[in-house]
């Protein structure tokens, strides 16, 4: 059966301008880091993408190494795109990245011109696309000159393989330098993707200020801290949770008694606001004007529904923000 999107899909989503560009992003974007590789049933992946689009989520975020195995998220997305979304291409923002290990040898990692251009060519083939809307350098390269990496991003735009470029995991200092190079080249940096949540507040130590100053949008990933900022861990570590699965991104040692105490206090505050903890955590990240969108992951369509429903109550009082800071800064 041919997928036909809900005609009312744009009625409830909020779209926020990305930096000083002409591009608007949905306040909630769908990341394909997990649940789109070959270890996931493709019908489930299809349902997630369809539901997201029907709720006005127009931005799907990938990377060359998403899977597992690496590359499979792009391949599976490409199959679903061809079957369900090809007619909606001009309504979609599709992004991908390169910067982590993708193939053997000295040319399959980091930030050389050789690697970035070859990787994007591979990504386009896997997804069956002529171009991506946003192409990111996924992490700074300590050895390749920054100017080479930025010139590769500029070349990619001039070749028509990407409409915009972005950075991910760059520090405030690195971002300032990289954006200056891109500006001189004539291909401004559109967006920066950092790890940011109530439990990961590093971007507040300079990065958000640099992005605001330079007119670069921000799209945080892991806003729920790997599930810690949900109701999953209120009563300990469930056997079927990410923390119990052996994931390298979240282990039981991170779920401390002190952390759980904070989660329970935050959950009580969210309940007083009439929403779930996950919804309050997403709204908290979106409170910055610099943040154009927040990236969510999902394994069930209900999680996407919850995330979008957050927009009905995304504002905070000064007292609520003060209370959240008090909880996060407490030592017990």
C-alpha positions in Angstrom: 0.0 0.0 0.0 1.4 3.4 -1.0 2.1 5.7 2.0 0.0 8.8 1.9 0.8 11.4 4.6 -1.9 13.1 6.7 -2.9 16.3 5.0 -3.0 18.0 8.4 0.6 17.2 9.2 1.8 20.8 9.5 -0.9 22.1 11.8 0.6 21.4 15.2 4.3 21.3 14.7 6.4 24.4 15.4 9.1 25.4 13.0 12.0 27.4 14.2 14.5 29.4 12.2 18.0 27.9 12.1 20.5 30.6 13.1 20.6 33.4 10.6 19.7 31.2 7.6 16.4 31.0 5.7 15.9 27.4 6.8 13.3 26.5 9.4 13.5 23.1 11.3 10.8 21.3 13.1 11.1 21.8 16.9 11.5 18.0 17.1 13.6 16.1 14.7 14.0 12.3 14.4 17.5 10.8 14.7 18.3 7.4 13.2 21.3 6.6 15.4 19.4 3.6 16.8 16.6 1.4 15.6 17.2 1.7 11.9 20.1 -0.7 11.3 20.0 -4.3 10.1 19.3 -5.5 13.7 15.9 -3.8 13.6 12.8 -5.0 11.6 12.5 -2.6 8.7 8.7 -2.5 9.2 9.3 -0.9 12.6 11.7 1.6 11.1 9.1 2.4 8.5 6.4 3.0 11.1 8.6 5.4 13.0 9.4 7.5 9.9 5.8 7.5 8.7 4.5 8.6 12.1 7.1 11.2 12.5 6.3 12.8 9.2 2.5 12.7 9.9 3.2 14.8 13.0 5.1 17.4 11.1 8.6 16.1 11.7 10.3 16.9 8.4 13.9 16.4 9.5 15.6 13.0 9.5 19.1 12.9 10.8 21.6 10.1 9.9 25.4 9.5 9.8 27.6 7.2 7.7 28.3 4.9 10.7 24.7 4.6 12.0 23.5 1.0 12.2 24.6 -1.5 13.3 26.4 -2.4 11.1 27.8 0.9 9.9 26.0 2.2 6.8 22.9 0.1 7.4 20.8 2.9 8.8 21.4 4.9 5.6 20.7 1.8 3.4 17.4 1.0 5.2 16.4 4.7 5.2 17.1 4.7 1.4 14.8 1.7 0.9 12.0 3.3 2.9 12.5 6.7 1.2 12.2 5.2 -2.2 9.1 3.3 -1.3 7.3 5.8 0.8 8.8 9.3 0.7 10.2 10.0 -2.8 7.2 12.1 -3.7 7.8 14.2 -0.5 11.5 14.9 -1.1 11.1 18.6 -1.2 9.2 18.6 2.1 12.1 16.8 3.9 15.4 17.9 5.5 17.7 14.9 5.3 21.1 15.1 7.0 24.1 12.9 7.3 27.6 13.1 8.7 31.2 11.7 8.4 34.0 11.8 10.9 34.1 8.4 12.7 35.7 5.1 11.4 33.9 3.9 8.4 36.3 1.6 6.4 39.8 0.1 6.8 42.9 2.0 5.9 44.1 5.6 6.4 41.3 7.2 4.4 38.2 5.9 6.2 38.1 8.2 9.3 38.5 11.7 10.7 38.4 14.8 8.6 40.6 14.7 5.4 39.1 16.0 2.1 39.7 12.5 0.8 37.6 10.9 3.5 34.7 13.4 3.7 34.0 13.5 -0.1 34.3 9.7 -0.5 32.1 9.1 2.5 29.3 11.5 1.3 29.4 9.8 -2.1 28.9 6.5 -0.4 26.1 7.9 1.7 24.2 9.3 -1.3 24.4 5.9 -3.0 23.1 4.1 0.1 20.2 6.5 0.4 19.5 6.8 -3.3 19.7 10.6 -3.1 21.2 13.3 -5.4 22.0 15.5 -2.4 21.5 15.9 1.3 20.1 19.0 2.9 22.8 19.1 5.6 26.2 17.5 5.8 28.1 17.5 9.0 31.7 16.9 10.0 31.0 14.5 12.9 33.9 15.3 15.1 37.1 17.4 15.0 40.2 15.9 13.6 43.3 16.5 15.8 45.7 16.0 12.9 44.2 17.3 9.7 44.4 21.1 9.3 41.0 22.6 10.1 41.1 24.6 6.9 41.4 21.4 4.8 38.3 20.0 6.5 36.3 23.2 6.1 37.4 23.5 2.5 36.1 20.0 1.9 32.7 21.1 3.3 32.7 24.1 1.1 33.6 22.0 -2.0 30.7 19.6 -1.2 28.2 22.5 -1.2 29.7 23.9 -4.5 29.4 20.4 -6.1 25.7 20.4 -5.2 26.0 17.3 -2.9 24.7 19.2 0.1 22.7 22.4 0.5 24.1 23.3 4.0 27.0 22.2 6.2 27.3 21.8 9.9 29.6 20.7 12.8 29.1 18.2 15.5 31.0 17.6 18.8 33.2 20.7 18.2 34.2 22.8 21.3 33.4 26.5 21.6 37.0 27.4 20.5 37.0 25.0 17.6 33.6 26.2 16.5 34.6 29.8 16.5 37.6 29.0 14.3 35.8 26.6 12.0 32.9 29.0 11.4 35.3 31.9 10.6 37.0 29.7 7.9 33.7 28.7 6.4 32.5 32.3 6.4 35.6 33.4 4.5 35.1 30.5 2.0 31.5 31.7 1.3 29.8 28.6 2.8 28.5 29.6 6.2 28.0 27.0 8.9 24.3 26.4 9.3 24.1 24.3 12.4 26.0 22.6 15.3 25.0 19.3 16.8 26.3 18.9 20.4 25.4 16.5 23.2 23.2 18.5 25.5 20.7 17.6 28.3 20.0 18.4 31.9 22.8 15.9 32.8 25.2 17.1 30.1 25.4 20.9 30.3 28.8 21.4 28.7 27.4 23.5 25.8 26.4 26.2 28.3 30.1 26.8 29.0 30.7 28.9 25.9 29.4 26.9 23.0 25.9 28.3 23.0 27.2 31.8 23.3 29.5 31.3 20.3 26.6 29.9 18.2 24.4 32.8 19.1 27.2 35.3 18.2 28.0 33.6 14.9 24.3 33.1 13.9 24.6 29.3 13.9 21.7 27.1 14.9 21.9 24.4 17.5 20.3 20.9 17.4 21.2 18.9 20.5 21.4 15.1 20.5 20.8 12.8 23.5 18.5 15.3 25.2 17.1 12.5 27.4 20.6 11.4 28.5 20.2 7.9 27.0 16.8 7.4 28.7 17.9 8.6 32.1 15.5 11.6 31.8 12.4 9.5 31.4 10.3 7.4 33.8 12.4 4.2 32.8 14.7 4.4 35.8 12.5 5.8 38.6 12.5 2.5 40.4 15.9 1.3 39.4 17.3 -0.4 36.3 14.8 -2.5 34.3 16.1 -5.7 32.8 15.1 -4.6 29.3 16.6 -1.1 29.6 19.6 0.3 27.7 21.6 0.5 30.9 21.1 -3.2 31.4 21.8 -4.2 27.8 25.5 -3.8 27.8 25.4 -0.6 25.7 28.6 1.3 25.6 26.6 4.5 25.7 24.9 3.9 29.1 26.0 1.5 31.8 24.6 0.7 35.2 27.4 2.6 37.0 26.0 5.8 35.6 22.6 5.2 37.3 23.7 6.1 40.8 21.5 6.6 43.8 22.3 10.3 43.7 21.3 10.4 40.0 18.1 8.6 40.7 17.2 11.0 43.5 17.5 13.9 41.0 15.4 12.0 38.4 12.7 11.5 40.9 12.6 15.2 41.9 12.6 16.2 38.3 9.8 13.8 37.6 7.7 15.3 40.5 8.2 18.7 39.0 7.2 17.5 35.5 4.0 16.0 37.0 3.2 19.3 38.6 3.5 20.8 35.1 1.1 18.2 33.8 3.6 16.4 31.6 6.1 13.5 31.5 9.7 13.9 32.6 10.8 13.2 29.0 8.6 16.0 27.8 9.9 18.5 30.3 13.5 17.5 29.5 13.0 18.2 25.8 11.3 21.5 26.5 14.2 22.5 28.8 16.7 22.0 26.0 14.5 24.0 23.6 14.3 27.0 25.9 17.3 28.5 24.3 16.6 30.7 21.3 19.8 29.4 19.6 18.3 25.8 19.7 16.4 25.4 16.4 15.4 21.7 17.0 16.0 18.9 19.4 16.9 15.4 18.2 15.0 12.4 19.6 15.5 8.7 19.1 12.6 6.3 19.1 11.9 2.6 19.1 8.1 3.0 19.4 5.7 5.5 17.7 4.3 6.4 21.1 7.6 8.0 22.0 7.3 10.2 19.0 3.8 11.1 20.0 5.0 12.1 23.4 7.8 14.2 22.1 5.6 16.2 19.8 2.9 16.6 22.5 5.6 18.4 24.6 5.0 21.4 22.4 1.7 22.0 24.1 3.6 22.9 27.3 7.1 24.0 26.4 7.4 27.3 28.4 8.9 27.6 31.9 8.4 30.0 34.7 11.4 31.6 36.4 10.6 29.6 39.5 10.5 26.3 37.6 13.9 27.0 36.0 15.4 27.9 39.3 14.0 24.7 40.9 15.5 22.6 38.0 18.9 24.2 38.6 18.7 23.5 42.3 17.9 19.9 41.7 20.7 19.4 39.1 23.2 21.2 41.2 22.5 19.4 44.4 25.2 17.1 45.7 22.8 14.3 46.9 
